[in-house]
Amino acid sequence: MTRAKTRFVLAVIAIVLGGLIVSALIFWPIPEGNREPLMLALGLVLAWGGTAYSFFFGTSESSAQKTEMLAHRPTGERDDPVFVENE
């Protein structure tokens, strides 16, 4: 599994988990003593989802693509397409 695919799967898990917690708050009665820890967990999970969203739709993804492109840039060696032999 590639690094990007792993991040995508983790992002989907965080967003689905956040949706499940919100659904639990809306449709199921939560005991008063458990409500605050559940709200804390909801905040953490939604923050994870927000971070994943920022990565995939923000500048971090393009920065990762740029780094990948720079790793495969021509070096001027004999087998590179930009090689010019001195006459």
N, C-alpha and C positions, 0 to 999 in steps of 0.2 A: 504494500500500500504506500502510495507516495505521500510526501509531507503535506501537500495541499489537500489531498483526499482525507487524510487523518484530521486535519483542522476542520474540514467541511463536516465530517461526521460528528466531531465534538460540538461544533456550532449547532447542528441540528438537534443533538441530544439536549443541549442547554436550552434551546428555544422550546422544544416539546416539553421538557421538564417544567419550565416556567409556566407554560400554558396549563399543564396539569395542576400545578399549585394554585394558579388563579381560579381554575374550575373548582378545585376543592374549597376555596374560600367562598365562592359564590353559591355552590349547590349543596354542600354538606355542612352541618353544624359543627363548628370547631369549639372544643372546650376552652374556656377563658384562659386557663393556664397554659394551653398549647398554642394560643393564637400568636403571641409575640415571637416565640422561636420560629413559627411557620412564616411570619412576616420577614424575619431576618433571613431565613433560607430563600424566600422569594426574592428578596433584594440581591442576594449573592448570585442566584441563578440568572436573574434578568441582567445583572451586570456582566456575567460571562457571555450571555447571548449578545449584549450590546458590544462587547469587545470583539467578538467574532464578526458581527455585522460590520463594525468599523474596519476590521482587517480586510474583509472580502470586498467591500465597496469603498474603501478609503485609499490612502496613498501607500499603505504597507504592501498591498498586493502588487502594485506597479513597481515598487522598490524591489520586491523579490524577483519580479520578472527582469528588471534591469540588471540585477546581480547575476541572474542566470545567463543573460545575453553577454555580459562582460566576461564571464567564465569561458565562453566559446568564441571570443573575438579573434580575428586573424593576428598572427604574431610576425608575419613576414618571412616565415621559413619557406623552404622549397616547395612543400606540399600545399601551401595556402593559396587561395585564388588570387590574392593580391601580391604574390611574389613577383618581383622584377629582377631579372638577372642582369648584373652589371656587365657592360660590354667592354 
